[in-house]
Amino acid sequence: MNRAGWRIGYAVNSRYRRQGYGSEIAETLIGFIRRVDATGSIDGLVLTSNTKSQNLLKNLGFELQEDRFIFSVEIDNWIKRYRLVD
């Protein structure tokens, strides 16, 4: 359990996108987190360019919290942080 809250993330191979796997993964992660920590916040980080993932999180009840630049070896892009609203 993470006292500062939880972060979820997922990646789906391009061959399998648009088949509901992202939703299934996110819903499973949310369900697991709710079972182990019913009151913890849940955030999802999404690349600004990934509008499909942003829409997925919005459809699951997340709201935009911030837009910021992240620089690392793996990510060099603006990201959006969404938080699940109960």
Backbone hydrogen bonds in HBPLUS format (Angstrom, degrees):
<---DONOR---> <-ACCEPTOR-->    atom                        ^
c    i                          cat <-CA-CA->   ^        H-A-AA   ^      H-
h    n   atom  resd res      DA  || num        DHA   H-A  angle D-A-AA Bond
n    s   type  num  typ     dist DA aas  dist angle  dist       angle   num
A0005-GLY N   A0002-ASN O   2.92 MM   3  5.31 161.3  1.95 117.0 122.9     1
A0006-TRP N   A0041-SER O   2.77 MM  35  5.99 161.3  1.81 147.1 153.6     2
A0043-ASP N   A0006-TRP O   2.73 MM  37  6.03 160.7  1.76 146.2 152.3     3
A0008-ILE N   A0043-ASP O   2.77 MM  35  6.24 156.3  1.82 161.7 169.3     4
A0016-TYR N   A0013-ASN O   2.82 MM   3  5.57 152.8  1.90 125.6 133.3     5
A0024-GLU N   A0020-GLY O   3.03 MM   4  6.23 162.3  2.06 149.7 155.1     6
A0025-ILE N   A0021-TYR O   2.85 MM   4  6.04 159.9  1.89 152.9 158.0     7
A0026-ALA N   A0022-GLY O   2.95 MM   4  6.13 173.9  1.95 154.1 155.9     8
A0027-GLU N   A0023-SER O   2.85 MM   4  5.95 168.1  1.86 155.3 159.1     9
A0028-THR N   A0024-GLU O   3.01 MM   4  6.07 154.1  2.08 141.5 148.6    10
A0029-LEU N   A0025-ILE O   2.92 MM   4  6.20 160.7  1.95 155.5 160.8    11
A0030-ILE N   A0026-ALA O   2.92 MM   4  6.14 164.1  1.95 153.5 157.8    12
A0031-GLY N   A0027-GLU O   2.94 MM   4  6.09 161.0  1.98 145.4 150.8    13
A0032-PHE N   A0028-THR O   2.95 MM   4  6.17 159.0  2.00 149.5 154.9    14
A0033-ILE N   A0029-LEU O   2.96 MM   4  6.18 169.5  1.97 154.5 157.1    15
A0034-ARG N   A0030-ILE O   2.92 MM   4  6.11 162.7  1.95 153.3 158.1    16
A0035-ARG N   A0031-GLY O   3.07 MM   4  6.28 142.0  2.22 140.9 150.7    17
A0035-ARG N   A0032-PHE O   3.08 MM   3  5.18 124.5  2.40  96.9 111.3    18
A0036-VAL N   A0032-PHE O   3.13 MM   4  6.48 149.3  2.23 151.6 159.5    19
A0037-ASP N   A0033-ILE O   2.75 MM   4  5.68 141.3  1.89 154.1 165.0    20
A0040-GLY N   A0037-ASP O   3.38 MM   3  5.62 152.9  2.46 107.9 114.9    21
A0084-LEU N   A0042-ILE O   2.88 MM  42  5.56 164.4  1.91 165.2 170.5    22
A0044-GLY N   A0082-TYR O   2.86 MM  38  5.18 150.7  1.94 140.2 148.1    23
A0082-TYR N   A0044-GLY O   2.92 MM  38  5.18 170.3  1.93 152.5 155.6    24
A0046-VAL N   A0080-LYS O   2.97 MM  34  5.31 160.0  2.01 152.1 158.6    25
A0080-LYS N   A0046-VAL O   2.73 MM  34  5.31 159.5  1.77 157.1 164.1    26
A0050-ASN N   A0047-LEU O   2.92 MM   3  5.28 156.4  1.98 112.2 119.9    27
A0048-THR N   A0078-TRP O   2.95 MM  30  5.58 169.1  1.96 142.6 139.9    28
A0054-GLN N   A0050-ASN O   3.15 MM   4  6.48 154.4  2.22 146.3 154.1    29
A0055-ASN N   A0051-THR O   2.93 MM   4  6.12 159.5  1.97 147.9 152.4    30
A0056-LEU N   A0052-LYS O   2.95 MM   4  6.21 148.5  2.06 141.0 150.2    31
A0057-LEU N   A0053-SER O   3.01 MM   4  6.28 165.8  2.03 152.9 154.5    32
A0058-LYS N   A0054-GLN O   3.00 MM   4  6.28 161.3  2.04 149.7 155.3    33
A0059-ASN N   A0055-ASN O   2.88 MM   4  6.05 157.8  1.93 148.8 154.6    34
A0060-LEU N   A0056-LEU O   3.08 MM   4  6.37 129.6  2.34 140.3 153.9    35
A0060-LEU N   A0057-LEU O   3.05 MM   3  5.05 134.2  2.27  96.1 109.2    36
A0062-PHE N   A0057-LEU O   2.95 MM   5  5.29 162.7  1.98 145.2 141.6    37
A0061-GLY N   A0058-LYS O   3.05 MM   3  5.20 161.5  2.08 107.3 112.6    38
A0085-VAL N   A0061-GLY O   2.94 MM  24  5.77 170.1  1.95 143.9 146.3    39
A0063-GLU N   A0083-ARG O   2.78 MM  20  5.34 151.1  1.86 137.1 142.2    40
A0083-ARG N   A0063-GLU O   2.82 MM  20  5.34 157.0  1.87 146.6 150.0    41
A0065-GLN N   A0081-ARG O   2.64 MM  16  5.46 163.1  1.67 166.4 165.0    42
A0066-GLU N   A0081-ARG O   3.32 MM  15  5.28 151.3  2.41 134.1 139.1    43
A0081-ARG N   A0066-GLU O   2.83 MM  15  5.28 164.7  1.85 153.0 156.6    44
A0068-ARG N   A0079-ILE O   2.94 MM  11  5.56 158.9  1.99 155.2 161.9    45
A0079-ILE N   A0068-ARG O   2.73 MM  11  5.56 166.3  1.75 170.3 172.3    46
A0070-ILE N   A0077-ASN O   3.04 MM   7  5.75 169.4  2.05 147.8 150.9    47
A0077-ASN N   A0070-ILE O   3.17 MM   7  5.75 134.7  2.39 153.3 163.7    48
A0072-SER N   A0075-ILE O   2.63 MM   3  5.11 132.3  1.85 157.0 167.8    49
